[in-house]
Every structure is written in C-alpha cells, then in structure tokens.
C-alpha cells in the first residue's frame, strides 16, 4: 500500500485530494496538514511514500518542504507540488530542489493519481499547461536532444501526444491502448532518449520536428 500525506491550508482541497486518491485500492492517505510545519512533522513521523504539498501555506511553504525532504538522508518521501500558482520561478525551484511533480489544482483528477504513480518509479509528471510553457523556453534557448533515436512507429505516436500534454490515460483513450501499455511505451522512449523525463520527451518531439505545433 502506497502511503500519502496531503498538505494544504484549504480543507476542501485536502478533502478533494483524499476523495480522488481513495478511489485507488493501492493508495491510502495516512495524514493531512493545514500548514507546512505540521506537514514536516508528519513526514518525519510517518515517512509516507508521497507528500502532496501546496506552495503557499502558513509556516514552512511547499518549496521549503521539497528542499528539506530532499536534504534529509533518512527520508525517501517523494514530493509533488500541487498549486494554483503557475509561475516559472516556482516550477524551476521545485524541480531543481527535488520535486517529483508539479501539478496545477485545475488538473484533471486522473493526473493526480498518475503523478503519484510516476513519482514512485522516479519520474516527474508536470501539468500540461506548465509543460507547454517549459517547452517554449527550451525552444527559445535552442536546446536540442538526440536527433534520431530508434523509436518504433507506435512510440512516435505516443511521443507526439506526450508533447501535446496528454496524460497516459488520455493517450490510451486516443490510441485505443491500455494505459499500462502507454506507460511501457513512455518508459521505452525515455530509455532510448537517454533516460530522460517526460518533459524532455516532449522537448525532443518539439525540437526534432515530430510535433510541429502544440
């Protein structure tokens, strides 16, 4: 059973996240915190697999929680930032300091579940709106990746949809393939590109011309 702690200063947000996660038989919410200090105490006491943390909370903010947890050797907790603040500085700091995901609170419920599962296997899932903006920055900086990895036609189809910001469930529905199979395709694409993140897969699709416009 994967344990999750939710940290947000709004009761309705915590309740909503708990409801979404409770639909999954292998995920369980073991604690809630309405401020950063309480969240830090819960993480140190319970050692949850995943912490969902808002950025702006009373006491320690979400970005400081990311930094503290990453710097604490006996904590293996993955932190996913879930916020209303879609700002480049927050995204950059969170991912730089070790966050395992950056979601907007407007994201579909299924993306929250996918983000938790991605964090558990060492990936970082980012909201499509944020991904598109990061890709624009990569493109402006003329950053390039491996030009011609040996992807299969199906892997190229999946990479195109990753670049358009779709979740695994949405890609599966579009291609009429099970989400678990999509996850495997994404893993293979990542390995062929050099064990890169989902955002980097999207960047490659953009820079290589596989996707000409988002």
MOLIN-V189034 format. One line per field, one symbol per residue. phi: phi as a letter, one per 20 degrees, with the letter a starting at -180 (. if undefined). psi: psi as a letter, one per 30 degrees, with the letter a starting at -180 (. if undefined). burial: I if it has 16 or more other C-alpha atoms within 10 Angstrom, else O. A space follows every 10 residues. Layout:
BEGIN
phi = ???
psi = ???
burial = ???
END
This chain:
BEGIN
phi = .eecddcaed gfffffffff fffdfddbed accebfffff ffffeelffc decffecfmf effffgffff edfeddfedd ecbeeecgff ffffffeofd qbdefeffgf ffffffffff dnececggff ggffffffff elfccgfbff efgfffffff fgfenfffff ffffelcfgf ffgfgffffg ffeoldffff ffffffffnf debe
psi = kkkkkkjkgk eeeeeeeeee fffkfgkkjf lkkgleeeee eeeeefhlek kjklejlkbk leeeeeeeef fjfgkgkkkk kjlfjikeee eeeeeefgkg ljkkfflkef eeeeeeeeef ggljkkkeee eeeeeeeeee ghklakeili kleeeeeeee eefggkleee eeeefhkkee eeeeeeeeee effhhlleee eeeeeeefge jfk.
burial = OOIIIIIIIO OOOIOOIIOO IOOOOOIIIO IIIIIIIIII OIIOOOIIII IIIIIIIOOI IIIIIIIIII OOOOIOIIII IIIOOIOOOI IOOIIOIIII IIIIIOIOOO IIIIIIIIII OOIIIIIIOI IIOIIOOIOO OOOOIOOOOO OOOOIIOIII IIIIIIIIII IIOOOOOOIO OIIOIIIIII OIIOOIIIII IIIIIIIOOO IOOO
END
